[in-house]
Amino acid sequence: MPGAKSPFVIRMDEVQKIIDPSLKELGFKQSQRTYNRQTEPGLVQVINFQMGRFEPPSTGPSPVPPWLKSDMYGKFTVNLGVFVQEVVKTLGLKPENFISEPSCMIRRRLGFLIGPERKDVWWNLDAPAENITQEIKPLLLSIGFDFLNRFASRSAIISDYLKFNKINGSGSPRARLDVGIILATRGDMLGAENLFREHLTSPQNNAAHLAYVKKLADELGINIEA
C-alpha cells in the first residue's frame, strides 16, 4: 500500500509517544522527530530521534557503499544539541522556525555520553516499544539532560565548553571561534580577541580559512592583529 508506514517507523512513533509526556512536562516542543526547549533568548536545547535510513538490498549486483551504513536500518539513535543564535548567524545560515540538530553549535550523541566506552550507540526497533523506552528514557532524562543542562546558558558555555570539547566532546576545530563570537556579542572584546588569536595559531589553518577568520573578526569588530 503506497504511503504506508514501515513497521520500524510505527515502532519509532510508539517509542516517542511514550517519551513525549516527560519531555513536554519539561518544556519541550515537538516537530516530528525533533524537540526544542529555549533556555535563554536565542539559546535552544535540541533532542532528535534519528532512524537508520538505508535498508540493504535483497537482490541486485550493486553493493551498498560503506558510507550508507546499511546496518543501521531498523535502528535509531538519539542526537543532542545546543543552538546559539548569534553563532549560527555568522555562518550565513537561514533562520529556522524550529531548530534542527545539525544547526546546533554543540552536538553529541547520547551513546557517546554513556559509560567508559564513549561509543556511538544505535538501539534496535525490533522489540516492543515499552521495552525500548525502559532503556532509553532513563538514559535520556539523566545523562542526556546532564549534557544539555551543562550548557543551558551562555555563561555556562563560555566557562565550560572549550574544556568539554577537548576532553569529552567531538573536538570541534572551531570551538574557540564559537565561544569568541558569544563573547563579542556580550561586549567582551578582549576575551573574543584572545580566543580568535589562539584559534589562528593552529597549524591546520590554510589560507582560505585564515581569510574567513579575518573577515569574521572584522564583521564582529574583533582585533586579531598582534
C-alpha positions as CSV (number, residue, x, y, z in Angstrom):
1,M,0.0,0.0,0.0
2,P,1.6,3.3,-1.1
3,G,2.4,5.6,1.7
4,A,2.0,3.0,4.4
5,K,4.4,3.3,7.3
6,S,7.1,0.6,7.8
7,P,7.0,-1.4,11.0
8,F,10.1,0.4,12.2
9,V,8.6,3.8,11.6
10,I,5.5,2.7,13.6
11,R,7.7,1.4,16.4
12,M,9.7,4.7,16.5
13,D,6.3,6.6,16.7
14,E,5.3,4.3,19.6
15,V,8.6,5.0,21.4
16,Q,8.2,8.7,21.1
17,K,4.6,8.5,22.2
18,I,5.8,7.0,25.5
19,I,8.6,9.6,26.0
20,D,6.7,12.6,24.8
21,P,4.8,13.5,28.0
22,S,8.0,13.6,30.0
23,L,9.7,15.9,27.5
24,K,6.6,18.2,27.2
25,E,6.4,18.4,31.0
26,L,9.9,19.8,30.9
27,G,9.0,22.5,28.4
28,F,10.0,20.8,25.1
29,K,8.0,21.4,22.0
30,Q,7.9,18.8,19.2
31,S,8.2,18.7,15.5
32,Q,8.2,15.2,14.1
33,R,11.4,13.5,15.5
34,T,12.8,16.7,17.0
35,Y,12.2,18.5,20.3
36,N,13.2,22.1,21.2
37,R,13.4,24.0,24.5
38,Q,14.6,27.5,24.8
39,T,16.6,28.2,28.0
40,E,17.7,31.8,27.1
41,P,16.6,34.0,24.2
42,G,18.3,32.6,21.2
43,L,19.6,29.5,23.1
44,V,17.8,26.3,22.4
45,Q,18.3,22.7,23.6
46,V,17.6,20.1,20.9
47,I,16.7,16.4,21.1
48,N,16.4,14.4,17.9
49,F,15.5,10.7,17.3
50,Q,17.3,9.6,14.2
51,M,16.4,6.4,12.4
52,G,18.8,4.5,10.3
53,R,17.7,5.3,6.8
54,F,19.0,2.6,4.5
55,E,17.9,-1.0,4.0
56,P,20.4,-3.4,2.4
57,P,19.1,-4.6,-1.0
58,S,18.0,-8.2,-1.1
59,T,18.9,-8.7,-4.7
60,G,21.0,-7.0,-7.4
61,P,24.6,-6.8,-8.4
62,S,25.4,-3.3,-6.9
63,P,26.9,-3.5,-3.4
64,V,25.8,-0.9,-0.8
65,P,28.5,1.7,-0.4
66,P,30.1,1.6,3.1
67,W,29.2,5.3,3.8
68,L,25.5,4.4,3.7
69,K,25.8,2.4,6.9
70,S,23.1,0.0,5.8
71,D,23.5,-2.0,9.0
72,M,21.7,0.9,10.8
73,Y,18.4,0.1,9.1
74,G,15.8,-0.8,11.8
75,K,17.7,1.0,14.5
76,F,17.7,4.6,15.9
77,T,20.0,6.9,17.8
78,V,19.5,10.0,19.9
79,N,21.1,13.3,18.9
80,L,21.5,16.1,21.4
81,G,22.4,19.7,20.7
82,V,22.6,23.3,21.9
83,F,21.8,26.0,19.4
84,V,23.2,29.5,19.9
85,Q,21.6,32.1,17.6
86,E,24.4,34.5,17.2
87,V,26.9,31.8,16.3
88,V,24.6,30.4,13.6
89,K,24.1,33.9,12.2
90,T,27.8,34.3,11.5
91,L,27.7,31.1,9.3
92,G,25.2,32.8,7.0
93,L,22.5,30.1,7.5
94,K,18.8,30.8,7.1
95,P,16.9,31.1,10.3
96,E,14.7,28.2,11.3
97,N,11.3,28.3,12.9
98,F,12.1,25.1,14.6
99,I,15.7,24.3,15.3
100,S,17.2,21.1,13.8
101,E,20.0,19.2,15.4
102,P,22.6,19.8,12.6
103,S,22.2,23.6,13.2
104,C,23.4,23.3,16.8
105,M,26.8,24.7,17.9
106,I,27.3,21.9,20.5
107,R,26.4,18.4,19.3
108,R,26.7,15.0,20.8
109,R,25.0,11.6,20.5
110,L,23.6,10.1,23.7
111,G,25.7,6.9,23.2
112,F,29.0,8.9,23.5
113,L,27.9,10.1,26.9
114,I,27.2,6.6,28.3
115,G,29.8,4.6,30.2
116,P,33.6,4.5,29.7
117,E,33.4,3.2,26.1
118,R,32.0,6.5,24.8
119,K,30.9,5.0,21.6
120,D,28.1,5.5,19.1
121,V,25.0,3.6,20.1
122,W,22.1,2.6,17.9
123,W,19.1,0.9,19.5
124,N,17.1,-1.8,17.7
125,L,13.5,-1.1,16.8
126,D,12.5,-4.8,16.7
127,A,11.5,-5.0,20.4
128,P,8.2,-3.8,21.9
129,A,8.2,0.0,22.4
130,E,7.8,-0.4,26.2
131,N,11.0,-2.5,26.4
132,I,12.9,0.1,24.3
133,T,11.8,3.0,26.4
134,Q,12.6,1.3,29.6
135,E,16.3,1.5,28.5
136,I,16.4,4.8,26.5
137,K,14.1,7.0,28.6
138,P,16.2,6.9,31.9
139,L,19.4,7.5,30.0
140,L,17.9,10.5,28.1
141,L,16.4,12.0,31.3
142,S,19.6,11.6,33.3
143,I,22.8,11.5,31.3
144,G,21.3,13.3,28.3
145,F,19.9,16.1,30.4
146,D,23.1,16.4,32.3
147,F,24.8,17.2,29.0
148,L,22.1,19.6,27.8
149,N,21.9,21.4,31.1
150,R,25.7,21.7,31.3
151,F,25.3,24.3,28.5
152,A,21.9,25.8,29.4
153,S,23.2,29.3,29.4
154,R,25.8,31.4,27.5
155,S,27.8,31.9,30.7
156,A,28.0,28.1,31.1
157,I,29.1,27.7,27.5
158,I,31.8,30.3,28.0
159,S,33.2,28.7,31.2
160,D,32.9,25.1,30.2
161,Y,32.6,24.3,26.5
162,L,36.2,24.5,25.5
163,K,37.3,22.1,28.2
164,F,34.4,19.7,27.3
165,N,35.1,19.9,23.6
166,K,38.7,19.0,24.1
167,I,38.2,16.1,26.6
168,N,34.7,14.7,26.1
169,G,33.3,16.4,23.0
170,S,33.8,16.0,19.3
171,G,36.9,18.1,19.2
172,S,35.3,20.8,17.0
173,P,38.2,22.8,15.5
174,R,36.1,26.0,15.6
175,A,35.1,25.8,19.2
176,R,37.3,28.8,20.1
177,L,35.7,30.9,17.3
178,D,32.2,29.9,18.5
179,V,32.9,31.0,22.1
180,G,34.6,34.1,20.8
181,I,31.5,35.0,18.9
182,I,29.4,34.7,22.1
183,L,31.9,36.9,24.0
184,A,31.9,39.5,21.3
185,T,28.2,39.8,21.2
186,R,28.2,40.2,25.0
187,G,30.7,43.0,24.7
188,D,33.8,41.1,25.9
189,M,36.0,42.1,23.0
190,L,39.3,41.3,24.8
191,G,38.1,37.7,25.6
192,A,37.0,37.3,22.0
193,E,40.3,38.6,20.6
194,N,42.2,36.1,22.8
195,L,40.2,33.2,21.6
196,F,40.4,34.2,17.9
197,R,44.2,34.6,18.2
198,E,44.5,31.2,19.8
199,H,42.5,29.7,17.0
200,L,44.8,31.2,14.4
201,T,47.8,29.6,15.9
202,S,46.6,26.1,14.8
203,P,49.0,24.7,12.2
204,Q,46.0,23.2,10.4
205,N,44.8,26.5,9.2
206,N,45.0,27.1,5.5
207,A,45.0,30.4,3.5
208,A,41.2,30.2,2.8
209,H,40.4,29.6,6.5
210,L,42.6,32.4,7.6
211,A,40.8,34.8,5.2
212,Y,37.5,33.6,6.6
213,V,38.5,34.2,10.2
214,K,39.8,37.6,9.4
215,K,36.6,38.5,7.6
216,L,34.6,37.2,10.6
217,A,36.7,39.1,13.0
218,D,36.2,42.3,11.0
219,E,32.4,41.9,10.9
220,L,32.4,41.4,14.7
221,G,34.8,44.2,15.5
222,I,37.4,41.8,16.9
223,N,41.0,42.9,16.6
224,I,43.2,39.9,15.7
225,E,46.3,41.8,14.9
226,A,49.2,41.1,17.3
